[in-house]
Amino acid sequence: MPEPKTIEVYSWPTPNGHKIHIMLEECGLPYRAHPIDIGKGDQFAPDFLQISPNNKIPAITDPDGPGGAPISLFESGAILVYLAGKTGQFLPQGDRARYDVLQWLMFQMGGVGPMLGQAHHFRLYAPEKIAYAIDRYTNEAKRLYGVIDKQLSKHSFIAGPDYSIADIAIFPWLRSWQNQGITLEDYPRLKDWFDGIAERPAVQRGVKVLADLRKPITDDKAREVLFGKTQYEKR
């Protein structure tokens, strides 16, 4: 059987990037990580926009896609589903269990990521402290943590008895719980789950990918690229 071909990963050490790093490590697939420095504007380069038209990381190219033809993908949730399908790992085959996982993946994509991202923005990066926004998104973060904690009172993992792409998607977003105004001990079942996921060797390897390149966002140029008019220019 031929060796699997190397997957090219265009990414940065953010929660969405780490989802894919962790998944690739868990699946044991060969990959090469290419840094897309979002503070410098690498995400707007024409070559990157060819595979990620929404100018967001991560994106991948797999030379051995469906039918043996190359494929490029953006959106971290879609990439997780693709890699699960490619390897037959971390997404159940049975319809009921599969949909259980997919609904919690969508919960992360539509709720956990956007809302915790807003909590980070208004608590850490906004040029002015807006009390309404800070309270709104901190409270939403607490609500989401509560939803997860309640779900974990029923199952060992997010979507059932087995570790899945739902866990892989949610975990990286909770690593910055302190910045979200969260006290992890307030969610004991979530904390136990979080600590267990953090001990997995593949997770430990995944969160180190490109991590030494990331620096705190302190300069005005990086803030403008990430949050200012550069983000909204037509391309």
Phi, psi and omega in degrees: 000130183293151176294141177296145180281155183288129175272132178267125184244122180254112197204180177207154186282066174248172178305316181292323175295316183294333174307313185285322176301315181295314182300316180296321177294318180296322182279344181074024180275143175288136179209161177231125183266126177251120182290130172246096186285101186287341175283337178264349178096015179302334183291349180260001180294139183305321181296321179290321180296338177296328180253346178223080186295346177270009181047044177232148171267157000268168169216156179225157164233132179242114181293345181241066181276196180305131181072012180083001180266149179299152177217144172244143181219142168236176187075115187299324179295317178296322179294319178299315179297319179298311182294325176296318178292323181294323186256346184071027183236144169069015171214112187300154178277325181294140186303312185297311180294324179297314180291329174301316179292315184296325180293325178283333171295317179294326174302318178292312184294321184267341184237295187301310182296303181298318184287318177290328174298319177292323176300314177302314185298307186284334178278330188243321195248339183299140183293341174226146180277110181256107188301318181301313182293318179299315180294316182301309186279333173293318178294324178292323175301314180298321179297316181295319175301322178294321177299315181294317180299318178295317179299322182283355171282346182257335187219160177287331181233174189303316188249011181150204185282348186241147174298137186212180177296341175294317177295317181297324180288320186280319188309310184299331180289338182267355182294336180257037185304325181296321180290345180266003181079025185256142167254111189297329180295344177287349183231076192297322180290320176297319180298317178298316178298312181302314181297322179293318178296318183297338180275349181293130182303320181294324177294316179298322176291318184298319183284352176272346184297122180065001188299331182286350180271340186279134178238156177301145179277101183235338185267154184295326181296314179296320178297318181294319179297318184280323191236353186259204188294335178303324182295335190250006178293145178287136181227000000 
